[in-house]
């Protein structure tokens, strides 16, 4: 997930680098604490962990961007902004 979505929303965030070259994302700690599938990206917000890039983007848009990013109608929500 691109941090530009977070930046565009004016949101404060911290970035955690996950070492894919050493398979950190496949380790027991990452899978237990972040994503049981061992995939990136993931976000943590108010103690809630969201993984899957599409789910992360929809979560951010719904919580912080509202209709500005998603639109009201189903067809509008399907179009990127």
C-alpha positions in Angstrom: 0.0 0.0 0.0 1.3 3.4 -0.9 1.9 5.9 1.9 0.7 8.6 -0.5 -2.9 7.6 0.4 -2.1 8.4 4.0 -0.3 11.5 3.1 -3.1 12.7 0.8 -5.5 12.4 3.7 -3.1 14.4 6.0 -2.9 11.4 8.4 0.0 10.9 10.8 1.6 7.5 10.4 4.7 5.5 11.2 6.3 3.2 8.6 7.7 -0.1 9.6 10.1 -1.7 7.1 9.6 -5.4 6.7 12.7 -7.2 5.4 11.2 -9.3 2.6 14.7 -10.4 1.6 15.1 -12.3 4.9 11.5 -13.5 4.8 10.7 -11.5 8.0 7.1 -11.5 6.8 7.0 -15.3 6.9 8.4 -15.4 10.5 6.3 -16.6 13.4 6.2 -13.2 15.1 5.0 -11.3 12.0 2.4 -13.9 11.3 1.2 -13.9 14.9 1.2 -10.1 15.4 0.4 -8.7 12.0 -0.8 -11.0 9.3 -1.4 -14.8 9.6 -0.8 -15.1 5.8 2.6 -13.5 6.1 1.8 -10.9 3.5 2.4 -7.2 3.2 1.1 -4.5 3.5 -0.7 -4.2 6.7 -1.8 -1.3 8.9 -2.6 -1.0 12.6 -5.1 1.7 13.6 -6.4 2.0 17.2 -5.1 -1.5 18.0 -6.9 -3.0 15.0 -4.7 -4.7 12.4 -5.9 -4.7 8.8 -4.1 -6.6 6.1 -4.7 -7.1 2.3 -3.9 -4.0 0.3 -7.4 -3.5 -1.0 -8.9 -3.9 2.5 -6.3 -1.4 3.9 -7.3 1.2 1.3 -11.0 0.8 1.8 -10.6 0.9 5.6 -8.6 4.2 5.3 -11.0 5.7 2.9 -14.1 4.8 5.0 -12.6 6.0 8.2 -10.8 9.1 7.1 -11.8 10.0 3.6 -15.5 9.3 3.5 -17.4 10.2 0.3 -14.5 12.3 -0.8 -12.6 9.2 -1.7 -15.3 6.5 -2.1 -18.4 8.4 -3.4 -22.0 7.6 -2.4 -23.2 5.3 -5.1 -21.8 1.8 -5.8 -20.6 2.7 -9.3 -18.8 5.8 -7.9 -17.2 3.7 -5.1 -15.7 1.4 -7.7 -13.9 4.2 -9.6 -10.5 5.4 -8.4 -10.1 9.0 -7.4 
